[in-house]
Amino acid sequence: LYFSDDCIPLNKTPGRFYWKKLLNHHLNHFKDIAYLFKSIDDKNLQKQIFKEFVSIFNLETSGFCNRKCLYCPVSTYKRNDKSHLIDSSIFNKLLKNLESLEFNSSICLNYYNEPLLDPHILRHISDLKRATNAFIHFNSNGDYLDIEMLENLINAGLNRINITLHTKPNEIYCDDISLEKINRFYKKLDISISQISINPSHSITTEYKIDNFILQVNTINWSDIGSDRGGVVETLSINNRINPCVRV
């Protein structure tokens, strides 16, 4: 919760606190906010505004996901092209721009994709780490994470990976079953859970730290707390809630 503290700059603030802090902090500085809604030709001012207001830079280096989770728009708008990878010229341009900005906020390498299905993910992480001083992380379903890949990710410079373990098709969320899944996942990686927090019938979150790297493994009762994304995910509408997540 310290991220919500006013002493933490806006560009270091996670999304769940961002807008409240933005409006509170800039309540008497509407001129600053106005810059976000108009064209700016001054390159130095562009750089200043970007560094002040951008707290997270989302970058999908691949476009495929191997699951169809019904709390995710991918279940409706399928992304099944494994060859859909970021063009090297585009990635290099992004690298150059981030380096020129001296970007030091957060870079998340996923949105609706599974990052570990990118065959070049380790190189991308290494390049981003060399070009920026950013906190690099991503979310994953964990299907393709093993001991070797975990070590490679750490060596490449990844700061955090957040694993969400899913319920089986038509399975009702259960704390005991979820905890068993988490324990099996850690056993697969040959490491022990160092921190665990259980919110009954809601979620289980765990964390393992090594040096500057954080592994998070969690389960979430999406059928109760998931969003229908503005009506895109019909299965999570108020009158039609189910919680399967299937591999494809």
N, C-alpha and C positions, 0 to 999 in steps of 0.2 A: 503493500500500500504506500510505501514511501515515494513511489512514482507520482502520486497525486500531490505531493508536497510542492508548494510554490517555489521552493529553492531548486527544484529540478527543472531545467529548461524545457521549453515546449518541444524541442526537437529530440528530447530523450524520454518523452512521455508516451506510454502505450495508448492504444486507441480507446480503451474503456474510460480513460481519464482525459483524453485529448480535448474534446469539444468543450467540456466544462471549464477546463483550464484556459483554453483559448478565449472563451467569452469573458471569463472573469478577469484574466490578466490584461486583455486588450479592450476592456469595457470603455476605457477613456482614450483609446488609441485606435479609433475607427479608420484613421488614415492608413495605418499599417495593414489592417484587414482589407481595406479597399484595393490595395495592390494585388490581392489574390484574384481579383475579378476584372482586371484590365490588362491590356498589352503593355509590356515594359520593354523598351529598346535598350536601356542602359544595362550593359552586361554586368557591371559591378553590382548594380541594384538587384538584378536577376539573381546573382549568386547570393547576395545578402538575404533576400526574401526566401529563397529555396532553403538555405541553411537554417533559417530561423523557424520556418513553419513545417518543414517536412520531417516527420519523426520516423517514418518507415517507407522504404522503397521496395515494393513487391516486384519480383522478376521471375517469370516462368521461363526456364531455359528449355523446357520440353512441354508438350501439350497433352500427353496421354495419362490416363489413370486406369488402373486395373480393377477398380471397384465401381459399383454403382450404388452409392449410399443414398438412401431415400431422404436424408436431410440435406442433400447437396443438389444443386441444379444440374450436375453432371448426370444424375439419374434420369433427367428429362432431356437435356441437351448433351447427347453423348459425345465423348472425346476419345475415340478409339483408333486414332492414327498414330502408331508408334514411331513413324518417321518424321513426325512434326517436331523438329528441333530448331532452336534459335539459330539464325544465320550468323556465321562468325563475324561478318562485317558489322552487323547490328550490335552484337555483344561487345566487340572491340570499341565501337563508338560509345556505347554506354560506359565502358571502363574508362575511356578517355575523359568523358564528361564528369563522371563521379570523382576521378582523380583531380581534375581541374577545380572542382568544387571543394576539395579537401573534405569529402563527405565522411562524417563520423557518427551518424545516427545508426539506424537499423536497416539491414537488408534481409528480406524474407524471400526465399527461393521457391515459394509455391503460392498458389491461390486455389485453383481447381485441378491441379495436376499432382502426380506422384513423383517427386523429385528424384528418387532413387532409380527410376526407370530411364533417366538421362544417362547415357553411357559416358558422357563427358563431365558429370557433375563434380568430380574431384578437381579436375582442372579449372572449372569455373570458380569453385570456391577459392582455390589457391590464387587465381588471378585477381579476384575481388579483394582478397585479403592483402595482396601486395599493393593494390591501387588505392585502397581506402583504409580508414581506421574504424570501420563499421563493425557492429555486432551482427554476425552472420548466422542465420538460423533458418529452419523450415519445419513444417509439419509433415508427417508421414503416417501411412497406415501400418508400417513396420513389416510388411510382408517380405521385403527384400533386404532387411537389416540382419547381418550376422556379425560374428566377432571380427572377421577380417575387414568388412566394410566399416564397422564402427571405428576400428583403429585407423583406417585410411581417412575417414572423415575428420577425426581429431587431428591427424598429421597435416591434413590439407588446410586446417585453420577454422573449421566450423566451431561456433561457440555454443550452439544449442540445437538439439533435435527433439521435437515433441511428438511422441507416438500416441495415437489414439487407437485403442483396441475396440473392435466392434462386436455387437451382438450378432448371433447367427440369424438367418432368415426366420421371421416369425417368432423369435425368441424374446421372452419378456425380460427386461433388465432386472438383474439380481445382484446384490452386493457380493454374496458369497461366490457366485460363479465368476463375477468380474475380478475378484481378488485372485481366484485360481488362474485366470488368464494372465494377469499381471505377473504372478509368480512364475508361470511357465515361460513367459517372455524373458524375464531376467535370467532364468536358469539357462535358456538358450544362449544368452550372451555371457554366461559364466560370471555374473556379477550379482551382488546382493543389494537389495533395496536399502537405501540409507535414510530416506524420509518418506513418510506416507501420511496421507490425510484422507479420511473417509467422511463424506457427507451422505448419510444414509438415504438410499433410494434416489440419489441425485448424481453422485460422481465419486470416483476414487482417483486421487492424484498421487503420484510418486516421483521421487527425484533422486538422481545419483550424480555426484559431482566428482570430476577429476581435473585438477589444475584449472584451466580456464574453460573447461567444457562442461555442459550440463545435459544430461539425458533425462527427459521426462517421459513417463509412461502413464497413461490414464485411461479410464473408461468413463463414459458419460451417458446418462439416461436421456438420449435425444428425443424419445417419444414424448417426454414430459416437458423438456426445456428447449427443444429445438425450435427454430423459426421456419416459417413457410416461405421466407425470402420474398415477401411482397406478393405471395400467391403463386410463385413459380413452382414450389414444391407442394403439390396438392395433398400428398399423404400426411403432411404435418399441419394441414388446416385443422381448425378447432374440432370439427365434426368427423375427421377422418385420420386419426393419428395411429400410425404403426411405426415400427422401428427396425426393419431389416437392413442389412448392408451386405451385398453379395459380391463375390469376386467374379470378374469376367475374363 
